[in-house]
Amino acid sequence: MLIEAYRDLKYLLNRGYRKKYALNFVADHYRLRKAERHLLARCVFPDEWIVEVRKKLLRPEELRGRVLAIDGFNVLITLESLLEGKAILCEDGLVRDLKYQGKYRINEGTERLLGNLARALGELGLKKAVFFYGSAVPRSGEIKGLTEEALIREGVNSEVRLVRSPDFELKAFETVATADIGIISKVPHVFDLAAYVGMLAGWEAGDLFKLLEKTYSTEY
């Protein structure tokens, strides 16, 4: 049933229907559960968008000498989801989380994730890494400090900023690490930093079509 819902949603998206309305129509028609709706919302796109994003996606070797602006909380949430087996490779080539998590919450695994993240950045040969964290998120100042410590340990030329609107700041850069479609649509180049860190750590994202073809687990 879920694969049929996917096909109907793709049909509507490719004909220009807004995703919100197309998804509501299809989800109501097939009586999809909340988790199934969330999967389709996060990972299914019109073909035009898929082509556009894949043109923007950079490979790791293409990052050398570049300044990389990083959507800090977006990347951390995705990494945490990869570690927990709750992330998926979406149609546009980006890994996204499947958790219902609006804001990142610091926890006992945060320092480990930041360590993995800093080591991966050290492998890319960047000119500079610039992190942006939303200042309104609880304990964002603590996250900033932990990020700075991890980057210094790995010798990464970097800067970590607390700002009111990370989205606004990120859109001014040429190359951005994020899975946020609003930012992706406004920048020339995108790098899937979370997927790269996960690959180095051995954390694999789920396969969209395998999930579509089986009964979707309520654990998501």
GULUM-726194 format. One record per residue (C-alpha): residue in three letters; residue number from 1; z, x, y. Coordinates in Angstrom, 1 decimal. Layout:
% residues N
@residuo = ALA&num = NUM&Z = Z&X = X&Y = Y
...
***
This chain:
% residues 220
@residuo = MET&num = 1&Z = 0.0&X = 0.0&Y = 0.0
@residuo = LEU&num = 2&Z = 0.8&X = 2.8&Y = 2.4
@residuo = ILE&num = 3&Z = -2.5&X = 4.4&Y = 1.9
@residuo = GLU&num = 4&Z = -4.2&X = 1.1&Y = 2.8
@residuo = ALA&num = 5&Z = -2.1&X = 0.9&Y = 6.0
@residuo = TYR&num = 6&Z = -3.2&X = 4.4&Y = 6.8
@residuo = ARG&num = 7&Z = -6.9&X = 3.5&Y = 6.4
@residuo = ASP&num = 8&Z = -6.6&X = 0.5&Y = 8.6
@residuo = LEU&num = 9&Z = -4.7&X = 2.4&Y = 11.3
@residuo = LYS&num = 10&Z = -7.4&X = 5.1&Y = 11.3
@residuo = TYR&num = 11&Z = -10.1&X = 2.5&Y = 11.7
@residuo = LEU&num = 12&Z = -8.4&X = 1.0&Y = 14.7
@residuo = LEU&num = 13&Z = -7.6&X = 4.3&Y = 16.3
@residuo = ASN&num = 14&Z = -11.1&X = 5.6&Y = 15.9
@residuo = ARG&num = 15&Z = -12.3&X = 2.5&Y = 17.8
@residuo = GLY&num = 16&Z = -10.1&X = 3.2&Y = 20.7
@residuo = TYR&num = 17&Z = -7.2&X = 0.9&Y = 20.1
@residuo = ARG&num = 18&Z = -3.9&X = 2.2&Y = 21.6
@residuo = LYS&num = 19&Z = -1.7&X = 3.6&Y = 19.0
@residuo = LYS&num = 20&Z = 1.3&X = 1.6&Y = 19.8
@residuo = TYR&num = 21&Z = -0.5&X = -1.8&Y = 19.3
@residuo = ALA&num = 22&Z = -2.6&X = -0.7&Y = 16.4
@residuo = LEU&num = 23&Z = 0.5&X = 0.6&Y = 14.6
@residuo = ASN&num = 24&Z = 2.5&X = -2.5&Y = 15.2
@residuo = PHE&num = 25&Z = -0.3&X = -4.7&Y = 14.0
@residuo = VAL&num = 26&Z = -0.9&X = -2.7&Y = 10.8
@residuo = ALA&num = 27&Z = 2.8&X = -2.2&Y = 10.1
@residuo = ASP&num = 28&Z = 3.6&X = -5.9&Y = 10.4
@residuo = HIS&num = 29&Z = 0.6&X = -6.8&Y = 8.3
@residuo = TYR&num = 30&Z = 1.7&X = -4.6&Y = 5.4
@residuo = ARG&num = 31&Z = 5.4&X = -5.2&Y = 6.1
@residuo = LEU&num = 32&Z = 6.1&X = -1.5&Y = 6.2
@residuo = ARG&num = 33&Z = 9.6&X = -0.1&Y = 6.3
@residuo = LYS&num = 34&Z = 11.0&X = 1.8&Y = 9.2
@residuo = ALA&num = 35&Z = 10.4&X = 5.2&Y = 7.5
@residuo = GLU&num = 36&Z = 6.8&X = 4.3&Y = 6.7
@residuo = ARG&num = 37&Z = 6.1&X = 3.2&Y = 10.3
@residuo = HIS&num = 38&Z = 7.6&X = 6.5&Y = 11.5
@residuo = LEU&num = 39&Z = 5.4&X = 8.6&Y = 9.2
@residuo = LEU&num = 40&Z = 2.3&X = 6.9&Y = 10.5
@residuo = ALA&num = 41&Z = 3.4&X = 7.2&Y = 14.1
@residuo = ARG&num = 42&Z = 4.1&X = 10.9&Y = 13.9
@residuo = CYS&num = 43&Z = 1.2&X = 12.1&Y = 11.8
@residuo = VAL&num = 44&Z = -1.9&X = 9.8&Y = 12.1
@residuo = PHE&num = 45&Z = -4.4&X = 10.3&Y = 15.0
@residuo = PRO&num = 46&Z = -7.9&X = 9.3&Y = 15.9
@residuo = ASP&num = 47&Z = -10.6&X = 11.9&Y = 14.9
@residuo = GLU&num = 48&Z = -11.3&X = 12.7&Y = 18.5
@residuo = TRP&num = 49&Z = -7.8&X = 13.9&Y = 19.0
@residuo = ILE&num = 50&Z = -7.8&X = 15.9&Y = 15.8
@residuo = VAL&num = 51&Z = -10.9&X = 17.8&Y = 16.9
@residuo = GLU&num = 52&Z = -9.5&X = 18.4&Y = 20.3
@residuo = VAL&num = 53&Z = -6.2&X = 19.8&Y = 19.1
@residuo = ARG&num = 54&Z = -7.7&X = 22.0&Y = 16.4
@residuo = LYS&num = 55&Z = -9.8&X = 23.7&Y = 19.0
@residuo = LYS&num = 56&Z = -6.7&X = 24.5&Y = 21.0
@residuo = LEU&num = 57&Z = -4.6&X = 25.8&Y = 18.0
@residuo = LEU&num = 58&Z = -4.2&X = 29.6&Y = 17.9
@residuo = ARG&num = 59&Z = -3.7&X = 31.8&Y = 14.9
@residuo = PRO&num = 60&Z = -0.8&X = 34.2&Y = 14.9
@residuo = GLU&num = 61&Z = -3.1&X = 37.2&Y = 15.5
@residuo = GLU&num = 62&Z = -4.4&X = 35.6&Y = 18.6
@residuo = LEU&num = 63&Z = -1.0&X = 35.6&Y = 20.3
@residuo = ARG&num = 64&Z = -0.9&X = 39.4&Y = 20.8
@residuo = GLY&num = 65&Z = -0.6&X = 40.2&Y = 24.5
@residuo = ARG&num = 66&Z = -0.1&X = 36.6&Y = 25.6
@residuo = VAL&num = 67&Z = 2.7&X = 34.9&Y = 27.4
@residuo = LEU&num = 68&Z = 4.0&X = 32.1&Y = 25.1
@residuo = ALA&num = 69&Z = 5.9&X = 29.2&Y = 26.7
@residuo = ILE&num = 70&Z = 8.2&X = 27.6&Y = 24.1
@residuo = ASP&num = 71&Z = 9.4&X = 24.0&Y = 24.0
@residuo = GLY&num = 72&Z = 12.9&X = 25.0&Y = 22.8
@residuo = PHE&num = 73&Z = 14.5&X = 21.9&Y = 21.4
@residuo = ASN&num = 74&Z = 11.2&X = 20.6&Y = 20.0
@residuo = VAL&num = 75&Z = 10.8&X = 23.8&Y = 18.0
@residuo = LEU&num = 76&Z = 14.4&X = 23.9&Y = 16.9
@residuo = ILE&num = 77&Z = 14.3&X = 20.3&Y = 15.6
@residuo = THR&num = 78&Z = 11.1&X = 20.9&Y = 13.7
@residuo = LEU&num = 79&Z = 12.6&X = 24.1&Y = 12.2
@residuo = GLU&num = 80&Z = 15.7&X = 22.3&Y = 11.1
@residuo = SER&num = 81&Z = 13.6&X = 19.6&Y = 9.5
@residuo = LEU&num = 82&Z = 11.5&X = 22.2&Y = 7.7
@residuo = LEU&num = 83&Z = 14.7&X = 23.8&Y = 6.3
@residuo = GLU&num = 84&Z = 15.9&X = 20.3&Y = 5.2
@residuo = GLY&num = 85&Z = 12.5&X = 19.4&Y = 3.6
@residuo = LYS&num = 86&Z = 12.0&X = 16.7&Y = 6.2
@residuo = ALA&num = 87&Z = 8.9&X = 18.0&Y = 8.1
@residuo = ILE&num = 88&Z = 5.3&X = 17.3&Y = 7.5
@residuo = LEU&num = 89&Z = 1.9&X = 18.8&Y = 8.3
@residuo = CYS&num = 90&Z = 0.1&X = 16.2&Y = 10.4
@residuo = GLU&num = 91&Z = -3.6&X = 15.3&Y = 10.7
@residuo = ASP&num = 92&Z = -4.0&X = 17.4&Y = 13.9
@residuo = GLY&num = 93&Z = -2.8&X = 20.5&Y = 12.1
@residuo = LEU&num = 94&Z = 0.7&X = 20.6&Y = 13.6
@residuo = VAL&num = 95&Z = 4.0&X = 20.4&Y = 11.7
@residuo = ARG&num = 96&Z = 6.4&X = 17.7&Y = 12.9
@residuo = ASP&num = 97&Z = 9.8&X = 16.5&Y = 12.0
@residuo = LEU&num = 98&Z = 10.4&X = 13.2&Y = 10.3
@residuo = LYS&num = 99&Z = 14.0&X = 12.8&Y = 11.4
@residuo = TYR&num = 100&Z = 15.1&X = 10.1&Y = 13.8
@residuo = GLN&num = 101&Z = 16.5&X = 12.6&Y = 16.2
@residuo = GLY&num = 102&Z = 16.1&X = 12.2&Y = 19.9
@residuo = LYS&num = 103&Z = 18.1&X = 15.3&Y = 21.0
@residuo = TYR&num = 104&Z = 18.9&X = 18.5&Y = 19.3
@residuo = ARG&num = 105&Z = 22.5&X = 18.9&Y = 18.2
@residuo = ILE&num = 106&Z = 24.0&X = 22.3&Y = 17.9
@residuo = ASN&num = 107&Z = 25.5&X = 22.9&Y = 14.4
@residuo = GLU&num = 108&Z = 26.5&X = 25.7&Y = 12.0
@residuo = GLY&num = 109&Z = 22.9&X = 26.5&Y = 11.2
@residuo = THR&num = 110&Z = 21.7&X = 26.9&Y = 14.8
@residuo = GLU&num = 111&Z = 22.3&X = 30.7&Y = 14.9
@residuo = ARG&num = 112&Z = 20.4&X = 31.2&Y = 11.7
@residuo = LEU&num = 113&Z = 17.5&X = 29.3&Y = 13.0
@residuo = LEU&num = 114&Z = 17.5&X = 31.2&Y = 16.2
@residuo = GLY&num = 115&Z = 17.6&X = 34.4&Y = 14.3
@residuo = ASN&num = 116&Z = 14.6&X = 33.5&Y = 12.2
@residuo = LEU&num = 117&Z = 12.8&X = 32.3&Y = 15.4
@residuo = ALA&num = 118&Z = 13.5&X = 35.6&Y = 17.2
@residuo = ARG&num = 119&Z = 12.3&X = 37.7&Y = 14.3
@residuo = ALA&num = 120&Z = 9.1&X = 35.8&Y = 14.0
@residuo = LEU&num = 121&Z = 8.4&X = 36.2&Y = 17.8
@residuo = GLY&num = 122&Z = 9.0&X = 39.9&Y = 17.4
@residuo = GLU&num = 123&Z = 6.1&X = 40.0&Y = 14.8
@residuo = LEU&num = 124&Z = 3.6&X = 38.4&Y = 17.2
@residuo = GLY&num = 125&Z = 3.2&X = 41.2&Y = 19.7
@residuo = LEU&num = 126&Z = 3.7&X = 38.9&Y = 22.7
@residuo = LYS&num = 127&Z = 3.6&X = 40.0&Y = 26.3
@residuo = LYS&num = 128&Z = 6.5&X = 37.7&Y = 26.9
@residuo = ALA&num = 129&Z = 8.2&X = 34.6&Y = 25.3
@residuo = VAL&num = 130&Z = 9.6&X = 32.0&Y = 27.8
@residuo = PHE&num = 131&Z = 11.9&X = 29.4&Y = 26.4
@residuo = PHE&num = 132&Z = 12.6&X = 26.1&Y = 28.1
@residuo = TYR&num = 133&Z = 15.6&X = 23.9&Y = 27.3
@residuo = GLY&num = 134&Z = 16.4&X = 20.6&Y = 28.9
@residuo = SER&num = 135&Z = 19.5&X = 21.0&Y = 31.0
@residuo = ALA&num = 136&Z = 20.7&X = 17.4&Y = 30.4
@residuo = VAL&num = 137&Z = 21.0&X = 17.9&Y = 26.6
@residuo = PRO&num = 138&Z = 24.7&X = 18.4&Y = 25.6
@residuo = ARG&num = 139&Z = 25.6&X = 22.1&Y = 25.1
@residuo = SER&num = 140&Z = 22.3&X = 23.3&Y = 26.3
@residuo = GLY&num = 141&Z = 24.0&X = 26.1&Y = 28.1
@residuo = GLU&num = 142&Z = 25.4&X = 27.3&Y = 24.8
@residuo = ILE&num = 143&Z = 22.0&X = 27.1&Y = 23.1
@residuo = LYS&num = 144&Z = 20.6&X = 29.2&Y = 26.0
@residuo = GLY&num = 145&Z = 23.2&X = 31.9&Y = 25.4
@residuo = LEU&num = 146&Z = 22.6&X = 32.0&Y = 21.6
@residuo = THR&num = 147&Z = 18.9&X = 32.1&Y = 22.1
@residuo = GLU&num = 148&Z = 19.2&X = 35.0&Y = 24.5
@residuo = GLU&num = 149&Z = 21.4&X = 36.9&Y = 22.1
@residuo = ALA&num = 150&Z = 19.0&X = 36.5&Y = 19.2
@residuo = LEU&num = 151&Z = 16.0&X = 37.6&Y = 21.3
@residuo = ILE&num = 152&Z = 17.8&X = 40.7&Y = 22.6
@residuo = ARG&num = 153&Z = 18.8&X = 41.7&Y = 19.0
@residuo = GLU&num = 154&Z = 15.1&X = 41.6&Y = 18.0
@residuo = GLY&num = 155&Z = 13.9&X = 43.3&Y = 21.1
@residuo = VAL&num = 156&Z = 11.7&X = 40.5&Y = 22.3
@residuo = ASN&num = 157&Z = 10.6&X = 40.6&Y = 25.9
@residuo = SER&num = 158&Z = 11.7&X = 37.1&Y = 26.9
@residuo = GLU&num = 159&Z = 13.3&X = 34.7&Y = 29.3
@residuo = VAL&num = 160&Z = 15.3&X = 31.5&Y = 28.6
@residuo = ARG&num = 161&Z = 15.4&X = 28.8&Y = 31.2
@residuo = LEU&num = 162&Z = 17.5&X = 25.6&Y = 31.6
@residuo = VAL&num = 163&Z = 15.4&X = 23.0&Y = 33.5
@residuo = ARG&num = 164&Z = 15.5&X = 19.4&Y = 34.3
@residuo = SER&num = 165&Z = 12.1&X = 18.7&Y = 32.8
@residuo = PRO&num = 166&Z = 10.8&X = 21.1&Y = 30.2
@residuo = ASP&num = 167&Z = 7.6&X = 19.1&Y = 29.8
@residuo = PHE&num = 168&Z = 6.7&X = 19.5&Y = 33.4
@residuo = GLU&num = 169&Z = 7.3&X = 23.3&Y = 33.3
@residuo = LEU&num = 170&Z = 5.5&X = 23.8&Y = 30.0
@residuo = LYS&num = 171&Z = 2.3&X = 22.1&Y = 31.3
@residuo = ALA&num = 172&Z = 1.8&X = 25.0&Y = 33.8
@residuo = PHE&num = 173&Z = 1.3&X = 27.6&Y = 31.1
@residuo = GLU&num = 174&Z = -1.9&X = 28.5&Y = 29.3
@residuo = THR&num = 175&Z = -0.3&X = 28.9&Y = 25.8
@residuo = VAL&num = 176&Z = 2.5&X = 26.7&Y = 24.6
@residuo = ALA&num = 177&Z = 4.5&X = 26.3&Y = 21.4
@residuo = THR&num = 178&Z = 5.2&X = 22.6&Y = 20.9
@residuo = ALA&num = 179&Z = 4.3&X = 19.6&Y = 18.8
@residuo = ASP&num = 180&Z = 4.6&X = 17.2&Y = 21.7
@residuo = ILE&num = 181&Z = 1.3&X = 15.4&Y = 22.2
@residuo = GLY&num = 182&Z = 1.9&X = 14.8&Y = 26.0
@residuo = ILE&num = 183&Z = 2.2&X = 18.5&Y = 26.5
@residuo = ILE&num = 184&Z = -0.6&X = 19.4&Y = 24.1
@residuo = SER&num = 185&Z = -3.1&X = 17.2&Y = 26.0
@residuo = LYS&num = 186&Z = -2.5&X = 19.1&Y = 29.2
@residuo = VAL&num = 187&Z = -2.6&X = 22.8&Y = 28.1
@residuo = PRO&num = 188&Z = -5.5&X = 25.0&Y = 27.0
@residuo = HIS&num = 189&Z = -3.9&X = 26.6&Y = 24.0
@residuo = VAL&num = 190&Z = -1.2&X = 25.6&Y = 21.4
@residuo = PHE&num = 191&Z = 0.6&X = 27.6&Y = 18.8
@residuo = ASP&num = 192&Z = 2.6&X = 26.0&Y = 16.0
@residuo = LEU&num = 193&Z = 5.6&X = 28.3&Y = 16.2
@residuo = ALA&num = 194&Z = 7.8&X = 26.2&Y = 13.9
@residuo = ALA&num = 195&Z = 5.1&X = 26.3&Y = 11.2
@residuo = TYR&num = 196&Z = 4.8&X = 30.1&Y = 11.6
@residuo = VAL&num = 197&Z = 8.6&X = 30.7&Y = 11.4
@residuo = GLY&num = 198&Z = 8.8&X = 28.4&Y = 8.4
@residuo = MET&num = 199&Z = 6.0&X = 30.2&Y = 6.6
@residuo = LEU&num = 200&Z = 7.8&X = 33.6&Y = 7.1
@residuo = ALA&num = 201&Z = 11.0&X = 32.0&Y = 5.8
@residuo = GLY&num = 202&Z = 9.4&X = 30.2&Y = 2.9
@residuo = TRP&num = 203&Z = 10.0&X = 26.7&Y = 4.2
@residuo = GLU&num = 204&Z = 7.1&X = 24.4&Y = 3.4
@residuo = ALA&num = 205&Z = 6.1&X = 21.3&Y = 5.2
@residuo = GLY&num = 206&Z = 5.3&X = 18.1&Y = 3.2
@residuo = ASP&num = 207&Z = 1.7&X = 17.0&Y = 2.5
@residuo = LEU&num = 208&Z = 0.8&X = 13.9&Y = 4.4
@residuo = PHE&num = 209&Z = -1.6&X = 12.5&Y = 1.8
@residuo = LYS&num = 210&Z = 0.7&X = 13.1&Y = -1.1
@residuo = LEU&num = 211&Z = 3.3&X = 11.0&Y = 0.8
@residuo = LEU&num = 212&Z = 0.8&X = 8.3&Y = 1.6
@residuo = GLU&num = 213&Z = -0.2&X = 8.0&Y = -2.0
@residuo = LYS&num = 214&Z = 3.2&X = 7.4&Y = -3.4
@residuo = THR&num = 215&Z = 6.1&X = 5.1&Y = -2.6
@residuo = TYR&num = 216&Z = 7.6&X = 6.6&Y = 0.5
@residuo = SER&num = 217&Z = 11.2&X = 7.6&Y = -0.1
@residuo = THR&num = 218&Z = 13.9&X = 5.9&Y = 1.9
@residuo = GLU&num = 219&Z = 15.7&X = 9.3&Y = 2.4
@residuo = TYR&num = 220&Z = 13.4&X = 9.8&Y = 5.4
***
